[in-house]
Amino acid sequence: MKVVLDDSTNRGGNIATIKSRATDINGHPIGRAHNNPMMDSRECEVEMEDRTIYRLFANKIAENIYL
């Protein structure tokens, strides 16, 4: 999925592609899902336009989807 990010999360471009859930050193997913997107603590790995990969919280991604 591709997401257009606002300027506060701009890290190398405006378009980010969500690649996968972020995992800890043991391979377990980081964070927990919640019905309220603002309370969701999951982390995702996203690839920016310049091919760099960052971790963003799912609630930040949801915030940019719903704008």
N, CA, C and O atoms as CSV, one atom per row, in Angstrom:
chain,resi,resn,atom,element,x,y,z
A,1,MET,N,N,0.842,-1.166,0.000
A,1,MET,CA,C,0.000,0.000,0.000
A,1,MET,C,C,0.888,1.230,0.000
A,1,MET,O,O,1.912,1.269,0.682
A,2,LYS,N,N,0.493,2.226,-0.763
A,2,LYS,CA,C,1.226,3.483,-0.795
A,2,LYS,C,C,0.447,4.541,-0.029
A,2,LYS,O,O,-0.780,4.602,-0.101
A,3,VAL,N,N,1.180,5.375,0.709
A,3,VAL,CA,C,0.586,6.419,1.536
A,3,VAL,C,C,1.296,7.729,1.237
A,3,VAL,O,O,2.522,7.767,1.132
A,4,VAL,N,N,0.532,8.795,1.100
A,4,VAL,CA,C,1.112,10.130,0.960
A,4,VAL,C,C,1.249,10.697,2.361
A,4,VAL,O,O,0.257,10.857,3.072
A,5,LEU,N,N,2.478,11.001,2.757
A,5,LEU,CA,C,2.746,11.500,4.110
A,5,LEU,C,C,2.739,13.018,4.137
A,5,LEU,O,O,3.112,13.667,3.160
A,6,ASP,N,N,2.311,13.581,5.266
A,6,ASP,CA,C,2.343,15.030,5.415
A,6,ASP,C,C,3.770,15.480,5.709
A,6,ASP,O,O,4.669,14.650,5.842
A,7,ASP,N,N,3.976,16.778,5.811
A,7,ASP,CA,C,5.324,17.324,5.991
A,7,ASP,C,C,5.980,16.944,7.302
A,7,ASP,O,O,7.209,16.901,7.370
A,8,SER,N,N,5.205,16.663,8.357
A,8,SER,CA,C,5.812,16.347,9.659
A,8,SER,C,C,6.478,14.969,9.657
A,8,SER,O,O,7.333,14.705,10.503
A,9,THR,N,N,6.103,14.083,8.722
A,9,THR,CA,C,6.735,12.767,8.639
A,9,THR,C,C,7.574,12.643,7.381
A,9,THR,O,O,7.982,11.538,7.021
A,10,ASN,N,N,7.839,13.748,6.706
A,10,ASN,CA,C,8.559,13.731,5.439
A,10,ASN,C,C,10.018,13.344,5.676
A,10,ASN,O,O,10.796,14.103,6.252
A,11,ARG,N,N,10.358,12.162,5.224
A,11,ARG,CA,C,11.725,11.648,5.386
A,11,ARG,C,C,12.210,11.122,4.041
A,11,ARG,O,O,12.286,9.910,3.839
A,12,GLY,N,N,12.528,11.997,3.149
A,12,GLY,CA,C,13.044,11.555,1.867
A,12,GLY,C,C,11.991,11.515,0.778
A,12,GLY,O,O,12.230,10.898,-0.260
A,13,GLY,N,N,10.863,12.126,0.956
A,13,GLY,CA,C,9.822,12.147,-0.059
A,13,GLY,C,C,8.448,12.135,0.565
A,13,GLY,O,O,8.302,11.977,1.777
A,14,ASN,N,N,7.443,12.303,-0.270
A,14,ASN,CA,C,6.082,12.349,0.236
A,14,ASN,C,C,5.357,11.022,0.142
A,14,ASN,O,O,4.384,10.807,0.865
A,15,ILE,N,N,5.796,10.133,-0.717
A,15,ILE,CA,C,5.094,8.870,-0.907
A,15,ILE,C,C,5.883,7.746,-0.242
A,15,ILE,O,O,7.073,7.565,-0.496
A,16,ALA,N,N,5.187,6.992,0.619
A,16,ALA,CA,C,5.805,5.861,1.307
A,16,ALA,C,C,5.045,4.595,0.934
A,16,ALA,O,O,3.818,4.602,0.839
A,17,THR,N,N,5.779,3.516,0.726
A,17,THR,CA,C,5.174,2.212,0.470
A,17,THR,C,C,5.320,1.383,1.732
A,17,THR,O,O,6.428,1.176,2.225
A,18,ILE,N,N,4.198,0.910,2.253
A,18,ILE,CA,C,4.234,0.083,3.453
A,18,ILE,C,C,4.711,-1.310,3.057
A,18,ILE,O,O,4.091,-1.969,2.222
A,19,LYS,N,N,5.798,-1.749,3.649
A,19,LYS,CA,C,6.406,-3.025,3.293
A,19,LYS,C,C,5.953,-4.164,4.206
A,19,LYS,O,O,5.535,-5.213,3.715
A,20,SER,N,N,6.030,-3.976,5.523
A,20,SER,CA,C,5.699,-5.062,6.449
A,20,SER,C,C,5.587,-4.519,7.868
A,20,SER,O,O,5.892,-3.357,8.136
A,21,ARG,N,N,5.146,-5.384,8.763
A,21,ARG,CA,C,5.168,-5.057,10.193
A,21,ARG,C,C,6.613,-5.111,10.670
A,21,ARG,O,O,7.387,-5.968,10.244
A,22,ALA,N,N,6.959,-4.210,11.533
A,22,ALA,CA,C,8.286,-4.223,12.134
A,22,ALA,C,C,8.328,-5.322,13.196
A,22,ALA,O,O,7.343,-5.561,13.895
A,23,THR,N,N,9.468,-5.981,13.306
A,23,THR,CA,C,9.625,-7.059,14.285
A,23,THR,C,C,10.822,-6.770,15.182
A,23,THR,O,O,11.728,-6.016,14.825
A,24,ASP,N,N,10.797,-7.399,16.371
A,24,ASP,CA,C,11.926,-7.250,17.284
A,24,ASP,C,C,13.016,-8.251,16.903
A,24,ASP,O,O,12.908,-8.933,15.884
A,25,ILE,N,N,14.045,-8.335,17.707
A,25,ILE,CA,C,15.188,-9.192,17.413
A,25,ILE,C,C,14.827,-10.684,17.356
A,25,ILE,O,O,15.520,-11.477,16.719
A,26,ASN,N,N,13.724,-11.052,18.037
A,26,ASN,CA,C,13.281,-12.447,18.042
A,26,ASN,C,C,12.255,-12.749,16.957
A,26,ASN,O,O,11.768,-13.876,16.863
A,27,GLY,N,N,11.922,-11.758,16.139
A,27,GLY,CA,C,10.965,-11.960,15.066
A,27,GLY,C,C,9.518,-11.750,15.453
A,27,GLY,O,O,8.619,-12.034,14.662
A,28,HIS,N,N,9.275,-11.252,16.668
A,28,HIS,CA,C,7.908,-10.984,17.113
A,28,HIS,C,C,7.483,-9.587,16.667
A,28,HIS,O,O,8.280,-8.652,16.741
A,29,PRO,N,N,6.238,-9.430,16.204
A,29,PRO,CA,C,5.761,-8.103,15.796
A,29,PRO,C,C,5.806,-7.115,16.955
A,29,PRO,O,O,5.555,-7.479,18.104
A,30,ILE,N,N,6.129,-5.860,16.644
A,30,ILE,CA,C,6.216,-4.816,17.649
A,30,ILE,C,C,4.870,-4.108,17.749
A,30,ILE,O,O,4.291,-3.733,16.730
A,31,GLY,N,N,4.374,-3.922,18.957
A,31,GLY,CA,C,3.152,-3.174,19.208
A,31,GLY,C,C,1.905,-4.036,19.206
A,31,GLY,O,O,1.949,-5.235,18.929
A,32,ARG,N,N,0.794,-3.391,19.523
A,32,ARG,CA,C,-0.503,-4.070,19.595
A,32,ARG,C,C,-1.546,-3.285,18.807
A,32,ARG,O,O,-1.510,-2.056,18.745
A,33,ALA,N,N,-2.474,-4.024,18.209
A,33,ALA,CA,C,-3.573,-3.403,17.474
A,33,ALA,C,C,-4.602,-2.855,18.451
A,33,ALA,O,O,-4.717,-3.328,19.582
A,34,HIS,N,N,-5.344,-1.858,18.002
A,34,HIS,CA,C,-6.420,-1.279,18.811
A,34,HIS,C,C,-7.491,-0.770,17.850
A,34,HIS,O,O,-7.180,-0.313,16.750
A,35,ASN,N,N,-8.759,-0.853,18.273
A,35,ASN,CA,C,-9.856,-0.378,17.426
A,35,ASN,C,C,-9.750,1.106,17.115
A,35,ASN,O,O,-10.133,1.546,16.031
A,36,ASN,N,N,-9.234,1.873,18.057
A,36,ASN,CA,C,-9.026,3.306,17.860
A,36,ASN,C,C,-7.644,3.482,17.223
A,36,ASN,O,O,-6.641,3.166,17.864
A,37,PRO,N,N,-7.559,3.978,15.980
A,37,PRO,CA,C,-6.257,4.113,15.315
A,37,PRO,C,C,-5.231,4.925,16.105
A,37,PRO,O,O,-4.030,4.690,15.972
A,38,MET,N,N,-5.685,5.878,16.925
A,38,MET,CA,C,-4.749,6.686,17.706
A,38,MET,C,C,-4.137,5.912,18.875
A,38,MET,O,O,-3.121,6.334,19.427
A,39,MET,N,N,-4.731,4.805,19.251
A,39,MET,CA,C,-4.209,3.978,20.335
A,39,MET,C,C,-3.425,2.766,19.818
A,39,MET,O,O,-2.879,1.995,20.607
A,40,ASP,N,N,-3.373,2.604,18.509
A,40,ASP,CA,C,-2.682,1.479,17.892
A,40,ASP,C,C,-1.175,1.684,18.039
A,40,ASP,O,O,-0.660,2.717,17.612
A,41,SER,N,N,-0.458,0.730,18.631
A,41,SER,CA,C,0.984,0.897,18.867
A,41,SER,C,C,1.849,0.050,17.935
A,41,SER,O,O,3.056,-0.066,18.148
A,42,ARG,N,N,1.235,-0.547,16.896
A,42,ARG,CA,C,2.026,-1.348,15.955
A,42,ARG,C,C,2.999,-0.466,15.172
A,42,ARG,O,O,2.721,0.704,14.908
A,43,GLU,N,N,4.133,-1.042,14.811
A,43,GLU,CA,C,5.106,-0.351,13.975
A,43,GLU,C,C,5.186,-1.054,12.640
A,43,GLU,O,O,5.105,-2.280,12.562
A,44,CYS,N,N,5.346,-0.265,11.584
A,44,CYS,CA,C,5.457,-0.810,10.236
A,44,CYS,C,C,6.738,-0.297,9.602
A,44,CYS,O,O,7.219,0.788,9.930
A,45,GLU,N,N,7.285,-1.090,8.690
A,45,GLU,CA,C,8.429,-0.647,7.912
A,45,GLU,C,C,7.902,-0.067,6.614
A,45,GLU,O,O,7.128,-0.707,5.902
A,46,VAL,N,N,8.330,1.154,6.312
A,46,VAL,CA,C,7.894,1.829,5.099
A,46,VAL,C,C,9.115,2.217,4.271
A,46,VAL,O,O,10.167,2.563,4.808
A,47,GLU,N,N,8.951,2.152,2.964
A,47,GLU,CA,C,10.027,2.529,2.048
A,47,GLU,C,C,9.657,3.856,1.407
A,47,GLU,O,O,8.589,3.991,0.810
A,48,MET,N,N,10.544,4.832,1.532
A,48,MET,CA,C,10.312,6.161,0.975
A,48,MET,C,C,10.673,6.175,-0.504
A,48,MET,O,O,11.198,5.195,-1.032
A,49,GLU,N,N,10.388,7.295,-1.170
A,49,GLU,CA,C,10.680,7.424,-2.597
A,49,GLU,C,C,12.164,7.253,-2.914
A,49,GLU,O,O,12.517,6.758,-3.984
A,50,ASP,N,N,13.029,7.659,-1.994
A,50,ASP,CA,C,14.472,7.556,-2.233
A,50,ASP,C,C,15.031,6.185,-1.819
A,50,ASP,O,O,16.247,6.015,-1.727
A,51,ARG,N,N,14.146,5.212,-1.570
A,51,ARG,CA,C,14.460,3.814,-1.274
A,51,ARG,C,C,14.996,3.587,0.138
A,51,ARG,O,O,15.446,2.482,0.439
A,52,THR,N,N,14.963,4.583,1.004
A,52,THR,CA,C,15.333,4.377,2.402
A,52,THR,C,C,14.139,3.766,3.138
A,52,THR,O,O,12.984,4.008,2.789
A,53,ILE,N,N,14.444,2.973,4.157
A,53,ILE,CA,C,13.397,2.300,4.912
A,53,ILE,C,C,13.374,2.854,6.329
A,53,ILE,O,O,14.407,2.937,6.994
A,54,TYR,N,N,12.183,3.233,6.783
A,54,TYR,CA,C,11.978,3.760,8.125
A,54,TYR,C,C,10.894,2.957,8.820
A,54,TYR,O,O,10.151,2.210,8.183
A,55,ARG,N,N,10.812,3.115,10.120
A,55,ARG,CA,C,9.720,2.538,10.900
A,55,ARG,C,C,8.785,3.661,11.304
A,55,ARG,O,O,9.215,4.692,11.822
A,56,LEU,N,N,7.494,3.447,11.058
A,56,LEU,CA,C,6.478,4.408,11.471
A,56,LEU,C,C,5.421,3.672,12.263
A,56,LEU,O,O,5.147,2.499,12.007
A,57,PHE,N,N,4.826,4.359,13.224
A,57,PHE,CA,C,3.724,3.769,13.972
A,57,PHE,C,C,2.499,3.691,13.075
A,57,PHE,O,O,2.280,4.561,12.232
A,58,ALA,N,N,1.711,2.655,13.259
A,58,ALA,CA,C,0.503,2.456,12.468
A,58,ALA,C,C,-0.459,3.628,12.634
A,58,ALA,O,O,-1.173,3.982,11.696
A,59,ASN,N,N,-0.483,4.236,13.830
A,59,ASN,CA,C,-1.396,5.370,14.018
A,59,ASN,C,C,-0.974,6.573,13.176
A,59,ASN,O,O,-1.832,7.340,12.739
A,60,LYS,N,N,0.312,6.754,12.942
A,60,LYS,CA,C,0.779,7.847,12.092
A,60,LYS,C,C,0.410,7.575,10.635
A,60,LYS,O,O,0.059,8.495,9.896
A,61,ILE,N,N,0.491,6.330,10.232
A,61,ILE,CA,C,0.088,5.950,8.877
A,61,ILE,C,C,-1.414,6.166,8.715
A,61,ILE,O,O,-1.858,6.722,7.711
A,62,ALA,N,N,-2.196,5.725,9.704
A,62,ALA,CA,C,-3.654,5.905,9.658
A,62,ALA,C,C,-4.011,7.383,9.612
A,62,ALA,O,O,-4.936,7.772,8.898
A,63,GLU,N,N,-3.304,8.197,10.350
A,63,GLU,CA,C,-3.559,9.635,10.358
A,63,GLU,C,C,-3.400,10.210,8.954
A,63,GLU,O,O,-4.179,11.070,8.543
A,64,ASN,N,N,-2.406,9.745,8.225
A,64,ASN,CA,C,-2.176,10.243,6.868
A,64,ASN,C,C,-3.170,9.664,5.867
A,64,ASN,O,O,-3.449,10.296,4.848
A,65,ILE,N,N,-3.703,8.491,6.131
A,65,ILE,CA,C,-4.714,7.900,5.240
A,65,ILE,C,C,-6.020,8.673,5.371
A,65,ILE,O,O,-6.679,8.952,4.370
A,66,TYR,N,N,-6.395,9.018,6.590
A,66,TYR,CA,C,-7.681,9.647,6.847
A,66,TYR,C,C,-7.693,11.155,6.617
A,66,TYR,O,O,-8.749,11.773,6.751
A,67,LEU,N,N,-6.569,11.765,6.280
A,67,LEU,CA,C,-6.534,13.213,6.045
A,67,LEU,C,C,-7.184,13.562,4.726
A,67,LEU,O,O,-7.247,14.736,4.360
